[in-house]
Amino acid sequence: MSNEDAQAQAGTPEGQGPVEIDEEMARHLENKREELFEKFEIPDAFPPEVMEEAEERTEDVQAEIQSEVDERRDLRDMTTWTTDPIDAQDFDDALSIEERDEEYVLWVHIADVTHYVNPDTAMWDSAVERANTVYLPGYTVHMLPPILAETVCSLVPNEDRLAHTVEMHLDKENLGYETIDIYKSVIRSDARLTYTEAEKILDDPATADDVLEDKSVDLAEKTELVWDLADSMHEQRKEEGSLVLNPSRDRAHTIIEECMLKANKAVTHELMWDRGVEAMYRVHPQPSPEEWNEALQEIQELDGVSVPGEAWDDPRKAVNATLEEAPGRQLDKIQWAVMKVMPRAKYMNDPFGGHHALNFEIYGHFTSPIRRLSDLINHWIVHTNDVPEDLIALCDRASDKQQDAEQCEREYKQFLEEVGLDPSAVNNRGIEIVDED
C-alpha cells in the first residue's frame, strides 16, 4: 500500500462495541448509499454470471493448487506471515525475509488473482467496470466478488495458496536492488498478524507464542529483522526527499508500507528498464513553486509551528521536518495545507514525470490486485508480457473511478455527520441495528 492512497481500515478498539442505530436510521443510510452509488455509477451487486464464475473458481481449491506446484516455485517451507487490520476480510500480501552476509533478501508475496481473473472471464469485465474497491464507513463495495477474494485469493494461515512473488536482493549498504526476480509461487502463511499483534511481538518476542505454536521464535526474529529493514528504508526515503505526511505511524504499519513501496517500485523498475513495456504507471505531478510557497507560508503562520529556514528550497523535506517538530494539534492543518496544492496522482501508460510525493522516478501499483484494477492489470502484464490494446483507456478509467470513489466516500462521511454519527467510530467499530422496543 502506498502512502498516497492506502485505505486505513482500523480495527475495533478494545472495550467498544459497534455503533448502535435504529431501523429508521439504517434505512436512511441505505437510501443515501443508493443515491451516491447512482450518482457516481458505482455498481453494488454483482451480475449472476460473475457470481457463478467466482463460485466455480472456489471449487476443488487444494486439488488445483497441487496441480500447479510443479509449474511454480515452492516456497511453502519459508517462514511467511501477513499483517493486516483486525477486521480485514482478505489478506492479499505476505512477507518473508532473510539476512545474509552482504544483503537482505525480502520476499513480498501477492495473491495471484490473475490465475483466477483474466481477460477471458466475466470477473475481469466486472473489475474493469468497477476499477477499485470503494470503502465507506461501515460499508464496502468490492471490486472482486468476496466469495473469491476472501477464499482462494486470501493468503490465510496454514493453507497452500497461489502467489505472485517479488524477490528482492537488497544491498546492506545502500538498500538498492542487487537483483529483482518476479515469479509465480506456492506459499503457506504461518501466521495472520494484526497490527496490534505485530507491535506486541516487537515489544516482547515471547508473545509470538500466542499466535504461533511452531516457528514462534523464528517469527519473532523475522519480525524484528523486517522492522529494522523497514525503518532503514523509511529513513532513507525521507533523506532522499520522499514526502511523509504521517510522521507518527507505528512500526507495524511502517513495515507494511515500506515493503509494499519497495515491491511496487521493483516491479515497475522491471517493467520499464528491463522490459521497456507499457504498464499502468502511477504518475504524480508536482505543484508549481508558487503553490509550494503558498503551502509553506500557510504552515509557517500556524501557532507553534516553524518551518526550518534551511529546508525551504526542498518543500518535501521542509514539510517532513516541520511535521516532526510541530504540536500534535496542528498536524491535520499542516497536512491539509499540503494536500490543497498537490495535483492528483493518475495512471498513465508510461512513467515519465515520476511520482512527486514519493520522489520516485518510476512508480506503479502491484501489491493490491484484490482492490485495484491497476494492480490486477500489472500482474497480467508482468506474467504474460502482453499489454492490453486499450491500456490508455484503462488508465483513464482507473484514475476517474478512483476520484469517484474518493468523492463518494467524502459525501457519505459528510452525511453521517449531518445525521449525528461519527464517521471514524462507524469505520472503526462498525454498525449494529438495534430494536428500540
Sequence and secondary structure as in RCSB ss.txt:
>XXXX:A:sequence
MSNEDAQAQAGTPEGQGPVEIDEEMARHLENKREELFEKFEIPDAFPPEVMEEAEERTEDVQAEIQSEVDERRDL
RDMTTWTTDPIDAQDFDDALSIEERDEEYVLWVHIADVTHYVNPDTAMWDSAVERANTVYLPGYTVHMLPPILAE
TVCSLVPNEDRLAHTVEMHLDKENLGYETIDIYKSVIRSDARLTYTEAEKILDDPATADDVLEDKSVDLAEKTEL
VWDLADSMHEQRKEEGSLVLNPSRDRAHTIIEECMLKANKAVTHELMWDRGVEAMYRVHPQPSPEEWNEALQEIQ
ELDGVSVPGEAWDDPRKAVNATLEEAPGRQLDKIQWAVMKVMPRAKYMNDPFGGHHALNFEIYGHFTSPIRRLSD
LINHWIVHTNDVPEDLIALCDRASDKQQDAEQCEREYKQFLEEVGLDPSAVNNRGIEIVDED
>XXXX:A:secstr
  TTT        TT   EEE HHHHHHHHHHHHHHHHHTT   S  HHHHHHHHHTTTTHHHHHHHHGGGSEE 
TTS  EEEE TT S   EEEEEEE SSEEEEEEEEE GGGT  TTSHHHHHHHHH B EEETTEEE SS HHHHT
TTTS  BTSEEEEEEEEEEEETTT  EEEEEEEEEEEEBSEEEEHHHHHHHHH GGGHHHH STTHHHHHHHHHH
HHHHHHHHHHHHHHTT   S TT  HHHHHHHHHHHHHHHHHHHIIIIII     EEEB    HHHHHHHHHHHH
TSTT    GGGTTSHHHHHHHHHHHS GGGHHHHHHHHHHH    EEESS TT BTTTTBSS B  S TTTBHHH
HHHHHHHHH    TTHHHHHHHHHHHHHHHHHHHHHHHHHHHHTT  HHHHHHH EEE    
